[in-house]
Amino acid sequence: MTSDSDGRGAVTFSAAGAREGFRRCLPVAAGVGGYGLVFGVVARQAGLSTAEAALMSATVFAGAAQLIAVELWADPIPVVAVLTTVAVVNARYVLMGAALRPWFARLGLREAYGSMFFLIDETWALAMGDLTEGSGRGAFLLGSGVAVWLFWVAATVVGASVGAAIGDPSQYGLDFVLPAIFLAIATELWDGKATLLPWAVAFLVAVVTADVFPGRWYILAGGIAGSLVEVIRVSR
């Protein structure tokens, strides 16, 4: 257990915290499983075997990046294009990691960096909500991440196994699973009218960027713009 004088209280890394993260994330993990089905189907249609798709989900654990990678899949694989695009999409995790630093800086290196493997949009949002409420559960991210990881890998296997039979995932509404999850999480992060401005700026910048620049730059642009507005707001 560690603490300092910044008013955030003590931070612990315990089995109880991991269990709570796992429990709280189960509904979200089940939803992410639907997205995993989509990835499994797309990966199989791109030529990956079920084992290869499962290995990718287990080791990469980044839904949007994985989908982009298999969409760019070809023979030979365009390595530079895949790596560049994936790096741009995943650049938002730098901002997410920075947001967790006030709490994770008090944990051991093994605890902090071991948990970061499970940092995705959903687990970050849930962990931030839990930590900002003052729970001090440093292992919450780990527990929630394990829950999502299990569903993600299992769903990938199922999706890849029946990929040929499913065909177009959108005809079953599976393409809307991830947006629905993000909308549900966003409502939990809403902190009243005081946060309206950064949310609005992030939304507008993301929309404009998506219209002007190809690829996934809008994710990073919206996140940076909203974060800067919030920093300016709280520093006044």
Backbone torsions as a table, in degrees:
resi	resn	phi	psi	omega
1	MET	NA	134.2	178.4
2	THR	-133.9	153.5	177.3
3	SER	-154.1	165.4	174.1
4	ASP	-146.0	-167.4	-170.8
5	SER	-100.8	20.9	-178.0
6	ASP	-89.0	4.5	175.8
7	GLY	89.6	-0.5	-177.6
8	ARG	-86.2	-14.8	179.0
9	GLY	85.2	-177.4	-176.5
10	ALA	-76.0	152.1	176.5
11	VAL	-122.3	127.2	179.7
12	THR	-117.6	158.8	176.1
13	PHE	-128.9	98.4	-170.9
14	SER	-134.9	163.2	176.5
15	ALA	-62.7	-34.5	179.4
16	ALA	-63.7	-41.0	178.0
17	GLY	-65.2	-39.8	178.5
18	ALA	-66.2	-40.3	179.0
19	ARG	-63.5	-40.4	179.3
20	GLU	-65.4	-40.8	176.7
21	GLY	-62.3	-42.0	178.3
22	PHE	-61.5	-47.4	-177.6
23	ARG	-63.7	-46.8	-176.5
24	ARG	-67.2	-26.4	-174.5
25	CYS	-91.9	-7.0	-176.0
26	LEU	-56.4	-45.3	177.9
27	PRO	-61.5	-40.7	178.2
28	VAL	-66.5	-41.7	-180.0
29	ALA	-60.7	-38.7	178.0
30	ALA	-63.1	-39.5	176.8
31	GLY	-65.6	-41.1	177.6
32	VAL	-62.8	-30.2	176.6
33	GLY	-58.4	-36.2	176.1
34	GLY	-62.3	-37.9	176.9
35	TYR	-69.0	-34.4	176.9
36	GLY	-63.9	-35.5	175.0
37	LEU	-59.1	-43.7	179.4
38	VAL	-61.4	-45.3	179.6
39	PHE	-62.2	-43.1	179.2
40	GLY	-58.6	-42.8	178.6
41	VAL	-62.9	-49.1	-177.8
42	VAL	-64.3	-41.4	179.9
43	ALA	-62.6	-41.2	179.4
44	ARG	-65.8	-40.9	179.7
45	GLN	-69.2	-22.8	178.1
46	ALA	-82.4	-7.0	176.8
47	GLY	110.0	-1.0	178.7
48	LEU	-78.8	145.2	174.3
49	SER	-77.0	167.5	177.8
50	THR	-59.9	-41.3	179.8
51	ALA	-64.7	-41.0	179.8
52	GLU	-66.7	-41.3	178.4
53	ALA	-64.3	-42.6	179.2
54	ALA	-64.4	-41.2	178.8
55	LEU	-63.8	-39.0	178.5
56	MET	-64.4	-44.0	179.3
57	SER	-65.6	-36.9	-177.3
58	ALA	-72.1	-31.7	-174.7
59	THR	-101.6	-31.2	-179.5
60	VAL	-89.0	-49.2	175.6
61	PHE	52.6	55.9	179.2
62	ALA	-151.7	96.9	-170.7
63	GLY	-55.0	-55.0	-177.1
64	ALA	-62.2	-43.4	-179.8
65	ALA	-63.4	-40.2	179.7
66	GLN	-65.7	-42.2	179.0
67	LEU	-62.8	-41.6	178.8
68	ILE	-64.1	-41.6	-178.8
69	ALA	-61.3	-44.6	-178.2
70	VAL	-74.4	-26.8	176.3
71	GLU	-68.2	-29.0	178.9
72	LEU	-90.5	-1.4	-175.1
73	TRP	-60.7	135.1	178.7
74	ALA	-157.5	177.7	177.7
75	ASP	-126.0	106.6	4.8
76	PRO	-78.0	160.0	-179.0
77	ILE	-69.7	127.6	177.5
78	PRO	-75.3	82.1	-170.7
79	VAL	-57.0	-47.3	-176.9
80	VAL	-62.7	-44.8	-179.4
81	ALA	-64.2	-42.3	-179.9
82	VAL	-64.4	-49.3	-177.7
83	LEU	-64.2	-41.4	-179.2
84	THR	-65.5	-46.1	-178.1
85	THR	-65.8	-42.8	179.3
86	VAL	-64.5	-38.9	178.7
87	ALA	-62.5	-39.9	179.2
88	VAL	-65.3	-45.5	-179.1
89	VAL	-62.6	-41.5	-175.7
90	ASN	-85.4	-1.8	179.7
91	ALA	-61.5	-22.7	179.9
92	ARG	-64.3	-21.2	-179.3
93	TYR	-69.0	-20.8	174.5
94	VAL	-63.3	-44.4	177.9
95	LEU	-65.6	-40.4	-179.7
96	MET	-65.5	-42.6	178.1
97	GLY	-62.8	-39.0	178.3
98	ALA	-64.0	-36.1	178.9
99	ALA	-66.4	-29.5	-179.9
100	LEU	-84.4	-13.4	-172.6
101	ARG	-57.1	-38.9	179.8
102	PRO	-54.5	-29.3	178.6
103	TRP	-96.9	-43.5	-174.9
104	PHE	-72.4	-20.8	177.8
105	ALA	-65.1	-17.1	-178.9
106	ARG	-92.3	-5.3	178.9
107	LEU	-93.2	164.7	174.3
108	GLY	-68.4	160.0	-177.5
109	LEU	-61.1	-41.8	-179.3
110	ARG	-63.6	-41.1	-179.5
111	GLU	-68.2	-46.7	-176.5
112	ALA	-67.4	-53.5	-175.6
113	TYR	-75.1	-27.5	173.9
114	GLY	-64.8	-37.1	178.8
115	SER	-70.7	-29.4	-174.1
116	MET	-66.8	-19.2	174.9
117	PHE	-59.7	-29.8	-176.1
118	PHE	-94.2	13.9	179.5
119	LEU	-79.1	106.4	171.5
120	ILE	-131.6	175.6	-175.3
121	ASP	-54.8	-47.0	-174.7
122	GLU	-68.4	-47.1	-178.0
123	THR	-68.7	-34.4	177.1
124	TRP	-63.0	-46.4	-178.0
125	ALA	-61.6	-44.0	-179.6
126	LEU	-67.4	-42.8	-179.9
127	ALA	-65.4	-41.1	178.2
128	MET	-62.2	-43.3	178.1
129	GLY	-61.0	-41.6	-179.0
130	ASP	-68.6	-44.1	-176.9
131	LEU	-70.7	-39.5	-179.9
132	THR	-68.8	-19.9	174.5
133	GLU	-77.3	-7.4	176.6
134	GLY	91.9	18.2	-178.2
135	SER	-68.3	-32.4	-177.8
136	GLY	71.7	15.5	-178.0
137	ARG	-84.8	92.0	-179.6
138	GLY	-67.9	-22.7	-178.9
139	ALA	-88.7	1.8	-178.3
140	PHE	-59.3	-42.5	-179.9
141	LEU	-61.9	-42.2	179.4
142	LEU	-61.2	-48.4	-179.2
143	GLY	-63.3	-44.5	179.4
144	SER	-66.4	-35.9	179.3
145	GLY	-66.7	-39.0	178.2
146	VAL	-62.5	-41.0	179.0
147	ALA	-60.1	-48.1	-179.3
148	VAL	-66.3	-41.5	-178.5
149	TRP	-58.8	-44.7	-179.4
150	LEU	-62.1	-46.7	179.2
151	PHE	-66.2	-39.0	-177.3
152	TRP	-63.3	-48.4	-179.0
153	VAL	-67.8	-44.9	-179.9
154	ALA	-61.3	-43.0	-179.7
155	ALA	-67.4	-35.0	176.7
156	THR	-60.4	-43.8	179.1
157	VAL	-61.1	-45.5	179.9
158	VAL	-63.8	-47.3	-179.2
159	GLY	-61.6	-42.0	179.4
160	ALA	-69.1	-33.2	-178.7
161	SER	-69.7	-34.6	-177.3
162	VAL	-112.4	18.4	-175.2
163	GLY	-55.8	-42.5	-177.4
164	ALA	-65.1	-34.2	-177.8
165	ALA	-76.2	-32.9	-176.9
166	ILE	-71.9	-42.6	-177.9
167	GLY	74.4	-122.9	-178.2
168	ASP	-83.7	113.3	-178.5
169	PRO	-61.5	-26.4	-175.6
170	SER	-66.8	-24.2	-179.2
171	GLN	-69.0	-15.6	175.7
172	TYR	-104.3	5.1	-180.0
173	GLY	77.5	9.8	-177.3
174	LEU	-69.6	-20.6	-179.6
175	ASP	-72.4	-12.8	-179.2
176	PHE	-96.5	-1.3	-176.6
177	VAL	-59.6	-50.4	-176.0
178	LEU	-66.2	-46.6	175.9
179	PRO	-56.7	-38.1	179.8
180	ALA	-64.0	-40.4	178.1
181	ILE	-63.7	-45.2	-179.3
182	PHE	-62.5	-39.4	178.9
183	LEU	-64.3	-40.5	179.6
184	ALA	-65.7	-41.3	179.9
185	ILE	-69.0	-37.4	-178.4
186	ALA	-60.5	-35.9	179.8
187	THR	-65.0	-31.6	178.3
188	GLU	-73.0	-29.9	-178.5
189	LEU	-84.2	-12.2	-179.9
190	TRP	-63.4	128.7	-174.8
191	ASP	-120.8	31.6	176.6
192	GLY	92.0	-175.2	-175.0
193	LYS	-61.8	-24.0	-178.0
194	ALA	-62.9	-26.8	-178.4
195	THR	-98.6	6.5	-177.9
196	LEU	-62.8	-42.2	-176.1
197	LEU	-62.3	-52.8	179.6
198	PRO	-61.9	-36.3	177.6
199	TRP	-64.0	-43.8	-178.5
200	ALA	-65.8	-43.3	179.2
201	VAL	-63.5	-44.2	179.0
202	ALA	-60.0	-42.5	-179.9
203	PHE	-63.6	-48.3	-177.0
204	LEU	-65.4	-43.3	179.6
205	VAL	-63.6	-41.1	179.1
206	ALA	-63.0	-43.1	-179.6
207	VAL	-64.3	-45.2	-179.6
208	VAL	-65.1	-43.7	-179.4
209	THR	-63.3	-41.6	178.8
210	ALA	-61.9	-31.6	-178.8
211	ASP	-80.0	-27.4	-174.7
212	VAL	-95.7	-42.0	-174.4
213	PHE	-110.7	137.9	177.6
214	PRO	-74.3	164.4	177.8
215	GLY	84.5	-155.2	-173.4
216	ARG	-109.8	26.1	-179.6
217	TRP	-62.0	-25.5	-177.2
218	TYR	-61.0	-28.6	179.3
219	ILE	-64.4	-50.0	-179.6
220	LEU	-68.1	-43.0	-177.5
221	ALA	-62.2	-46.6	179.1
222	GLY	-63.2	-41.7	179.3
223	GLY	-63.5	-44.6	-179.8
224	ILE	-65.8	-44.2	-178.4
225	ALA	-62.2	-47.0	179.3
226	GLY	-63.1	-40.0	179.6
227	SER	-64.4	-42.1	179.7
228	LEU	-63.9	-41.7	178.8
229	VAL	-63.1	-40.7	179.5
230	GLU	-66.9	-40.0	177.6
231	VAL	-61.5	-44.7	179.2
232	ILE	-63.6	-40.2	-177.8
233	ARG	-64.1	-47.3	-175.3
234	VAL	-76.9	-18.3	-179.0
235	SER	-86.1	-6.5	180.0
236	ARG	-74.9	NA	NA
